[in-house]
Amino acid sequence: MSDQATELRKLVLCSSRGPGIDAGPAPRSIVLTGGKGGLGVTTLAVNLAVAMANQGSRVVLVDANLRRGDVAMLCGVTERGDIADVMNLRRDIHEVLVRGPAGLQLVPGLWAPGTRHDYSSRQHNRLLQQLRSIGRHADLVVVDVGCGIDESVRRFWEMAQRIVMVTSCESYAVMDTYATIKALTQGNISFPIGLLVNQCPDRRAAEDVHRRIDQSTRRFLGLSVESLGWLPCDDAIPDAARNGTPFVLAATRQPAVLALEQLAGRLAQEESSRSRENRAA
């Protein structure tokens, strides 16, 4: 009986997404990732999304790290569903959205450290279709895909209008960043890739990291990586994370907060300009 109910629910969800529903233009998407763990990708995704929402953008934050989804915890919210529910047709995306800090909407992720979740192309396409359908309710979709190189991350790269690569000043992080860009682009670039240097001591060190990565990608991959700036080390960041509060709200006027707010304004303005250009085309 439960199997029949599940199948019936899938049919209802599928039929409700049929043609004829005017969802408006698809929201622009920004995907954050990194070459390896420990770089603060998820923390930056949360705080970038919150900063954008605080500046007036309608933002949906998606926890698409299929190995360790802890965005909801960092936002201090209790989830009522997760990204797997959407991919498996158990729920519509509107049924799993929860309101987060600064009024943003959140698609919670899976909390299963060390567990691998393999989803088919069809399931990923289902999720992407759902995200494209919320254009009437969102200007921007910020996606945290975590770190690493796999087919799931590649699919989220392909949906993006902007990639934000997070790295640090450590040599291993620089090498992993280049390797990730090389593996996931495969010479087919239709979106800008930007580099954000996190946990950095000063501007000179950040500029050196960007120079090294940009020179390598230009020489060997034929593409340029844009500098999106840098964030200094700040004790307020881990303290805020432990309290389930985004640091852009908990530690105002700190250098890291000001840098991230500036980046949020820049990216939101860029995506707004691109949206207007696309509508005019």
N, C-alpha and C positions, 0 to 999 in steps of 0.2 A: 504494500500500500504506500509506504514511504517513497519507494522508487517511482511509482506512478505520479505521486505528488511532485516529486522533483522534476520529472520530465514535463509535467503540465506547466510548472513554473517556468521552465526554460522556453516552452512554446509561447507563453504569455509575454515573457521578456523580449523574445525575438520579434514577435508581432508588434510590440510597442515601439520598436526601433525601425519600423519600416519606412519607406519613402513617403514624402508628403508632410513630414514634420519639419518646420522651418527652425533649424537650430541656430541660424545666423552664421557669420564667418567663424571659422575655427580659431580658437585663441592661439597666440604665439607661445612657443615652448622653449624653455631654457633648461638644459640638462647639465647637472653637475656630476663630475666623476674625478677619479684620481688613479694613478698607477698602482698604488699599494695602500693598504690600510694605515691608520694612524695619522693621516694628514688633516683630519677635521672636516672631511667632505660633508658629512651629514649635518654637523653643527653649522657649517657655512650655508648649506642649502636652507636649513630652517631659518636662520637669521637673515639671509638675503630675502627670502620670501616674506618674512615679517616686516622687514624694512620697506619693501615695495608696497605691501598692504598699508603700512603706516603712512606712506606718501600718497595714497589715494588710488592705487591700482587694485582691481579686483583679481585676486590671486588664488589659484588652486595649487596646493603643495602636494606632490605625489611621492610617497615612499615606495620606490621601485627597487630597493635593495632586497633582492630575493633571498639573501643569505642571513641578513640581520637587520630587521626593520625596527628602528627605535625612534623614528621621528615623533610618533605620538607621545612617547615618554618625554622627549625633550621639549615638547610643546605643553606638557602638563594636561593632556586631555585623555579621556577614556574612549576607546574606539568601540563602535557598534558593528563593525564589519571590517574587511580588509581588501587589499588589492586582489587576493586570490579569489574572493567571492565574485568579483567582477569578471575575472578571467575564466572562471569555471561556470559562469552564468547562474550563479546562485542568487546574485543581487544585481540590480542596476546601479550605476555609479552614483546616482543621486541618493541611493539608500545607504551608502557607506560614507558619504561625505559628512564630516563633523566640523563644527566651527572651532577655529583655533585662535591664537593670539592675534590681536590687531584686526580681527574680523576676517582673516583668511579662511578658506575652506581646505580641509585636509583629507586626503585618501590614505588611510593608515596602511602600514606594511605588515609583513609577517615577522613574528619574533620566533626565530628558530636558529640560533647560532650553530654553525657547523653543518647544517642540513642543506642539501642541495635540492632546489626545486626546478625541475625541467618542465617548461611549458612549450607547447607547439607554436608554430607560426600563426596558426589560426587563433589560438588563445591570445597571443600578443596583439594580433590585429583587432581582435574584439575589444581589448582594452583601449587601443589607440583610437578606434572608432568612437568609443564612449567618450574619450577625452576631447575629441574633435567636436562632439555634439553639445558641449557645454559653452559654446561661444556666446550665447545670449547672457550667460551669467558670469563669465570670466574674461579678463583681458589677457592674462598670462598664466601659463602652467609651468611651475618650477618642479623639476623632477630630480630626485636624488637616486642615482643608480649605484651608489657605493663605489668600490674600487675593483679593479681586475679586468680581465679580458675574457669574455665568453659571449655566446650567441645572444643571450638576453640583453647584455649591455649594448651590443651592436645594434639590436633592433631599436633600442631607445635612442641611440645616436642618430639613426636614420630618420626618426620622427622630429628631430630638433631643428629649430631655426637658429639656435645659438648653443655652442658647447662651452662650458666653463671647466677647464682643466685645473684642478687644485694640486699644487706641489709645495715643496719646502726647499730650503737651502742645502739640505743634505745631498751628497753626491748620489746616493742610491735612489733618492726620490727623483732627481733630475733624469737619471738613466731610465727609470721605470716610466716616467712621463713620456719620454721620447718613444719607448717601446710600445706604450699603449696607443699613442697617436698613430704610429706606423701600422700596428695590427688592426686598428678599427677603421682607419680611413681607406686603406687599400687603393689609394690613388683616385678615389671618387668623392670629391668634396663639393658640396652644394651649400655649405653653411660655414659661418666664421667660427674659428676656434680661438678662444681667449685663454690666457694663462693668469691665474691668481696665485701668488706666492704667499703661503700662510706661515705663521710662526717664524717670522723673519726679523733679524736684528735691526736692519736699516735699509734705506732705499737703495744704496749702492749694491748691497748683496742681492736684493731683489732684481735689480736691473741686470746684474751679471747672470743670474739664473735664466732670465728671459732671453738674454743675448745668446747663451749657449744652446738653449733649446731651439730658438728661432733659426739660428745658423744651421743647426743640424737638419731641421725639417725643410729649410729652403734648399740645402745642398742635396739631400738624399731623397726627399719626398716631393719636392717642387711646390711646397706650400708654406705660407707664412703664418706664424702664430702671434696673435695680437696680445699686447700687455694689458691686463686688467688691473694692474696695481699690486699692492701687497698689504698684509696685515701683520702688525707687530705681535709679539708674545704678550699676553695679558692674563693675569691670574683671575680676573673677573669672569673669563669665558668658562673655564671648567667649574667654577663655583656656581654660575648660573645654570649650567647643564645639570648639575647634581640636584638643583632645586626645581627642575622642570620649568625653567623660565628662560626664554631667549635673551641672550646677553644684550641685544640692542635695546631691550626694554628695561633690563635690570641694571645696566652700567652705562647710563647716558653720559655723553661728552668724553668718554674715554677714546684714545687714539684709534683703537680697533673698531669701535662703534662708528666714529666719524668716517673712517675709511670705507666701511661696508655700506653706510648710508649713501656716500658719494657714488659708489659702484651701483647701488640699487637705482638711484636716480638716473644714472647714465644708461643702464641697460633698459630700464622702463621707457625712457625717451627714445632710444634706438628702436625698440620693438614697436612702439606706437607709430613712429615715422614709417617703418616698413609696412605696417598694417594699412596706413593711409595710402602709401604708394601702390600696394597690391589692389586696394579697392578702386583706385583711380585708373589702373591699367586695363 
